[in-house]
Amino acid sequence: MTALQPQLRQMARHLAGRSYALAHAIGLYRPATPPVAFIAENANWSTRWDGTYITEGVNALAAGTAMLTSRPEQLFNSVAHFGSQYLWEVWSEALSASNRYVVTYFHGKPEDGPDAARHVERFLATLGKLDKVVTAASVMERRLLDWGVPRDKLVRIPIGVDTALFAPPDAAQKQAARTRYGVPDGYTCIGSFQKDGVGWGDGMEPKLIKGPDIFLDVVAKLREKEKIFVLLTGPARGYVKQGLDKLGVPHAHQFVEDYRNLVGCYHAIDLYLVTSREEGGPKAIMESMAAGVPLVSTRVGMAEDVIRDGVNAGLVEPEDVAGLYERGLSAIQDRDHRDALIKAGRESVHAYDWRHVARAHYEQVYRPLLP
């Protein structure tokens, strides 16, 4: 029965969509909804917070324009924005032709594996149903154009950050956060706040596009020079935790139920490392800059758009362990350099506040599609 579950779920969605479409057609279902709907999973995931900030920002510009929903089968004559390409793939065959459809495509390429290749192929097969494709990073914009996404359908809008929430801590806030998460005095605390294991269990199998192996290699080198403590959040972190245990590096893993509480984790750390091989953002780039945390990242996702190497963060090529280590060590040991990174990072990240991101969605995506 387990092998049939994906097909049965797809059939259920298809039937749900057709049932609502029939009720709508004969006048039994006339929902009073805002004209724009952002669709996210009914779970406390990143795209749901994207939708929360975008719809709130749009409604601040034009009251009553947008809503957040997990029920796309109930939408008719709407601008329906799917918060990720994966969610669009699930629903694309079961929805009303009366809607205008928008999809955000974060990351992924056929070279990432057979599942990714299948997904890209299916996404491109649905292009005729889409009015707009939104992507956050210039590297992904170039990739989508190369794949044949029409220029007039493609809009690049960055992932945002709440710069009022993610703000640098004062000394008391920082000490309280370090105490809360058990960071020993005299230790440098390195942060990694992502899902980097396969599946939703313990995550003992590494999701290599997220670079957990690279993260462990960099931590191992930094440990030779500094006393290191690692703070982790996110699900499926078993591979990294096991690796830190083998290295003898103390660590804590805090699963944050409410995204807004993540800022406290940033207040506890002294350095954030993005060691991924592929990303759509990640949000951690903007969050760490906004929260006053020195950042070193591989050249993935939005990194090349946001980071000026050595000015507001460190930037290296994927799998460059030596580069990540050298820039990370400099941010730890050179106080003047660290302070300069923090100041420049905070200044540059204001351009990515959700207010600006929401306005870009309204002006470049939604308003052109509204009747």
C-alpha positions in Angstrom: 0.0 0.0 0.0 2.9 2.4 0.8 4.1 2.4 -2.8 0.7 3.6 -3.9 0.4 6.5 -1.5 1.8 9.2 -3.7 -0.5 8.2 -6.6 -3.5 8.1 -4.2 -2.7 11.5 -2.8 -2.3 12.9 -6.4 -5.7 11.4 -7.3 -7.3 12.9 -4.2 -6.0 16.3 -5.1 -7.2 15.9 -8.7 -10.7 14.9 -7.5 -10.8 17.7 -4.9 -9.9 20.2 -7.6 -12.5 18.9 -10.0 -15.2 18.8 -7.3 -14.7 22.5 -6.4 -14.5 23.4 -10.1 -17.9 21.7 -10.8 -19.5 23.4 -7.7 -18.1 26.8 -8.9 -19.4 26.2 -12.4 -23.0 25.6 -11.4 -23.0 28.4 -8.8 -22.9 26.3 -5.6 -19.4 27.7 -4.6 -18.7 31.4 -4.8 -15.9 32.1 -2.4 -15.3 35.7 -1.4 -11.5 35.8 -1.4 -8.8 38.4 -2.1 -7.7 38.5 -5.7 -4.1 37.2 -4.9 -3.4 34.0 -3.1 0.0 32.8 -1.9 0.0 29.0 -1.6 2.2 27.3 1.0 2.2 24.0 2.7 0.1 23.8 5.9 3.2 23.4 7.9 5.7 25.6 9.8 8.1 25.6 6.8 10.2 28.4 5.3 7.8 29.1 2.4 4.9 29.6 4.7 6.8 32.5 6.4 7.7 33.8 2.9 4.0 33.9 2.2 3.2 35.5 5.5 5.6 38.4 5.0 4.7 38.9 1.3 1.0 38.9 1.8 1.2 41.2 4.8 3.5 43.6 2.8 1.2 43.6 -0.2 -1.9 44.3 2.0 0.0 47.2 3.5 0.3 48.6 0.0 -3.2 47.7 -1.2 -5.6 46.5 1.6 -7.4 43.3 1.0 -5.4 42.2 -2.1 -3.6 39.1 -0.8 -4.1 36.1 1.4 -2.1 33.0 2.5 -3.7 29.6 1.8 -2.9 25.9 1.6 -6.1 25.1 -0.4 -5.4 26.0 -4.1 -8.2 23.8 -5.3 -10.6 26.4 -3.9 -9.2 29.2 -6.0 -11.1 30.6 -9.1 -10.4 33.8 -11.1 -7.4 34.5 -8.8 -3.7 35.2 -9.1 -2.4 32.0 -7.5 1.2 32.1 -6.4 2.8 28.8 -5.5 5.5 29.4 -3.0 7.8 26.7 -4.3 8.1 24.7 -7.6 7.7 21.5 -5.7 4.2 22.4 -4.4 3.3 23.5 -7.9 4.2 20.1 -9.3 1.9 18.4 -6.8 -1.1 20.5 -7.8 -0.5 21.6 -11.4 -2.8 19.0 -13.0 -5.8 19.6 -10.6 -6.6 23.3 -10.7 -9.0 25.7 -12.4 -8.0 27.2 -15.8 -9.7 30.4 -14.6 -6.7 31.4 -12.5 -3.4 33.1 -13.4 -0.5 31.1 -12.1 2.8 32.1 -10.6 5.5 29.9 -9.2 8.7 30.6 -7.3 11.5 28.4 -8.4 14.3 28.4 -5.8 17.0 26.0 -6.9 17.8 22.7 -8.5 19.3 21.3 -11.7 19.3 18.0 -13.5 22.9 17.3 -12.4 21.7 17.1 -8.8 20.3 13.6 -9.4 17.5 11.6 -11.0 14.8 13.0 -8.8 16.0 16.6 -9.5 16.2 15.8 -13.3 12.6 14.4 -13.3 11.4 17.5 -11.4 13.0 20.0 -13.8 11.5 18.1 -16.7 8.0 18.2 -15.2 8.3 21.8 -14.3 9.3 22.8 -17.8 6.5 20.8 -19.2 4.0 23.1 -17.3 5.4 26.4 -18.5 2.4 26.9 -20.7 0.2 27.1 -17.6 2.4 29.7 -15.9 2.1 33.5 -16.3 5.1 34.3 -14.2 8.1 32.5 -12.7 9.8 34.2 -9.8 13.4 33.3 -8.7 15.6 34.8 -6.1 19.1 34.6 -7.4 20.8 35.7 -10.6 22.5 32.3 -11.0 19.0 30.7 -11.0 17.7 33.3 -13.4 20.4 32.5 -15.9 19.7 28.8 -15.5 16.0 29.2 -16.1 16.6 31.3 -19.2 19.0 28.7 -20.5 16.3 26.1 -20.0 13.9 28.0 -22.2 11.8 30.0 -19.7 10.6 33.0 -21.6 12.2 36.3 -20.6 8.8 38.0 -20.2 7.7 35.4 -17.8 10.7 35.5 -15.5 11.1 37.9 -12.6 14.0 38.0 -10.2 13.0 39.0 -6.7 15.3 38.2 -3.7 14.3 36.3 -0.6 13.6 38.8 2.2 14.5 39.3 5.8 12.7 41.0 8.7 15.4 43.6 9.6 13.4 44.8 12.6 13.3 41.3 14.1 16.8 40.1 13.0 18.8 42.9 14.6 22.2 42.8 16.4 22.1 42.0 20.1 23.4 44.1 22.9 25.9 42.5 25.3 23.2 41.3 27.7 21.1 39.7 24.9 24.2 37.9 23.5 25.2 36.6 26.9 21.7 35.4 27.7 21.5 33.6 24.3 24.8 31.9 24.9 23.8 30.8 28.3 20.4 29.5 27.0 22.1 27.3 24.4 25.0 26.2 26.6 27.9 27.9 24.8 30.9 27.7 27.2 32.8 30.8 28.1 35.8 31.4 25.9 34.5 29.3 23.0 33.7 30.5 19.5 30.2 29.5 18.6 29.6 28.6 14.9 26.0 28.4 13.6 24.4 26.1 11.0 20.6 26.5 10.9 19.3 24.3 8.0 18.1 20.9 7.1 21.0 18.9 5.6 19.9 15.3 6.0 17.8 13.2 3.7 14.2 12.8 4.8 12.5 14.0 8.0 14.0 11.5 10.4 17.3 11.5 12.1 19.1 12.6 9.0 22.0 10.2 9.1 22.2 10.2 5.3 23.7 13.5 4.3 22.0 15.8 1.7 25.2 16.6 -0.1 23.9 19.6 -2.0 23.7 21.3 1.5 27.4 20.6 2.1 27.3 19.0 5.6 30.5 17.1 4.8 32.2 20.5 3.9 30.9 22.0 7.1 32.5 19.3 9.2 35.8 19.6 7.3 35.9 23.4 8.0 35.0 23.0 11.6 37.7 20.4 12.0 40.3 22.9 10.7 39.0 25.7 12.8 39.2 23.5 15.9 42.9 23.3 15.5 43.2 27.1 16.1 40.2 27.9 18.3 37.9 26.4 20.9 34.8 25.7 18.9 31.2 25.1 19.9 28.5 24.5 17.2 24.9 25.5 17.4 22.5 23.7 15.1 18.8 24.1 14.3 16.6 22.5 11.8 15.5 18.9 11.3 17.5 15.9 10.1 20.9 16.9 11.5 22.1 13.5 12.5 25.0 13.3 10.1 26.5 16.5 11.3 25.9 15.7 15.0 27.6 12.3 14.5 30.5 14.0 12.7 30.9 16.6 15.5 30.9 13.8 18.1 33.7 12.1 16.2 35.7 15.3 16.1 35.1 15.9 19.8 33.5 19.3 19.1 30.8 20.2 21.7 27.5 21.2 20.2 23.8 21.8 20.8 20.8 21.2 18.6 17.8 23.4 19.1 14.7 22.8 17.0 12.9 26.2 16.8 9.2 25.8 16.6 8.5 29.4 15.8 10.6 31.0 13.0 10.6 34.3 14.9 12.5 32.7 17.7 15.4 31.9 15.4 16.9 35.3 16.0 17.9 34.2 19.5 20.1 31.5 17.9 21.8 34.1 15.8 22.5 36.1 19.0 24.4 33.2 20.5 26.8 32.7 17.6 30.1 34.3 16.5 30.2 33.0 12.9 27.8 31.6 10.4 28.9 29.1 7.7 27.1 28.4 4.5 28.9 25.4 3.0 26.3 24.3 0.4 26.8 23.2 -3.1 23.4 24.4 -4.2 20.9 26.9 -2.7 18.0 29.1 -3.6 18.8 31.7 -0.9 19.6 30.7 1.6 17.7 32.9 4.1 20.7 32.5 6.5 22.7 34.9 4.3 20.3 37.8 5.0 19.5 36.7 8.6 23.1 36.5 9.7 23.9 39.9 8.2 20.8 41.5 9.7 21.6 40.0 13.1 25.2 41.2 13.2 26.8 37.8 12.7 30.0 37.5 10.5 29.2 35.2 7.5 31.3 33.1 5.2 29.5 31.4 2.3 30.1 29.4 -0.8 29.0 31.0 -4.1 25.5 29.5 -4.2 22.0 31.0 -4.6 21.9 34.7 -3.7 25.4 34.8 -2.3 27.0 36.3 -5.4 24.2 38.9 -5.5 24.5 39.9 -1.8 28.1 39.3 -0.7 31.1 41.5 -1.5 34.0 39.2 -0.5 35.9 40.7 2.4 33.6 43.7 2.7 30.3 42.5 4.1 31.0 38.7 4.3 33.3 36.1 2.9 32.6 34.4 -0.4 34.4 31.3 -1.8 33.7 28.7 -4.5 31.7 25.6 -3.5 33.8 22.9 -1.8 36.7 25.3 -1.1 37.4 24.1 2.4 40.6 26.2 2.6 38.9 29.4 1.6 36.0 28.9 4.1 38.5 28.1 6.8 40.8 31.1 6.1 37.9 33.6 5.9 36.2 32.1 8.9 39.4 32.2 11.0 40.0 35.9 10.0 36.5 36.8 11.1 37.1 35.1 14.5 40.6 36.4 15.2 40.7 39.9 13.7 38.4 42.1 15.7 38.6 45.1 13.4 37.8 42.9 10.4 34.9 41.3 12.2 33.5 44.6 13.2 33.8 45.9 9.7 32.0 42.8 8.3 29.2 43.2 10.8 28.7 46.9 10.0 28.8 46.5 6.2 26.6 43.5 6.4 23.9 45.2 8.4 24.0 48.2 6.0 23.7 46.2 2.9 20.9 43.9 4.1 18.3 46.7 4.4 17.8 46.4 0.7 16.4 42.9 1.3 13.8 43.8 3.9 10.5 42.1 3.4 8.8 45.4 2.8 10.8 45.9 -0.4 10.4 42.3 -1.4 6.6 42.5 -0.9 6.5 45.7 -3.0 8.4 44.0 -5.8 6.0 41.1 -5.8 3.0 43.5 -6.0 4.4 45.8 -8.7 6.3 43.3 -10.9 4.1 40.1 -10.5 0.6 40.6 -9.0 -0.6 43.9 -10.3 0.3 43.2 -14.0 -1.8 40.0 -13.7 -4.9 41.5 -12.0 -7.9 42.4 -14.2 
